[in-house]
Amino acid sequence: MEEKQPKTGKFALNYGLLLGLVSVVFGVMLYTQKMHYEMNASIIVVSILIMAGVLFFAVNAFKKANGGFLTISEALKVAVGAAVVGAVISLAYQYILTNFIEPDFFDKAMEIAKPKAFEQNPNMTEEQWDQAVEMQKGFAWIQYPVGLIMNSIFGLVIGLIVGLILKKSKPSY
């Protein structure tokens, strides 16, 4: 009797939903603490650690369901798939936050960034600042495809590392 091979897509979807949910909870936590304007190193590190943990569990769960066997290709499929699904959910939350929950998000973020920008560039005039802000507003949409691409790349790297660690080939006999 032949065992049924588990589908990588099922694991990618399930753990991608989990990753998206955890990312949204993290985002809401940042929002309630008024830290959602900041993108400092500690927030980025925590986000990457959350992603790495969920992707590790996803690949490990697939390996267990596959009789303890895992190829690097399967690990990559599960990890990148879960990362993309998680990114779509997280970016949907970000879109809702910045356009509906807090429509003046961009203006507040720019006001917070303004003193730092003038400190780093003392020759900048108010007019130059206003031009830079208007240009950034025109390109604000770019964060969504860039976020999707970055999550895919992180998923690929994390999937490769986890795949190399957990790899176990089926016996050839």
ABEGO torsion letter per residue (X at the ends): XBBBBBBAAAAAAAAAAAAAAAAAAAAAAAAAAGAAABBBAAAAAAAAAAAAAAAAAAAAAAAAAAGGBBBAAAAAAAAAAAAAAAAAAAAAAAAAAAAAABAAAAAAAAAAAAAAAAAABAABBAAAAAAAAAAAAAAAAAAAAAAAAAAAAAAAAAAAAAAAAABBBBBAX
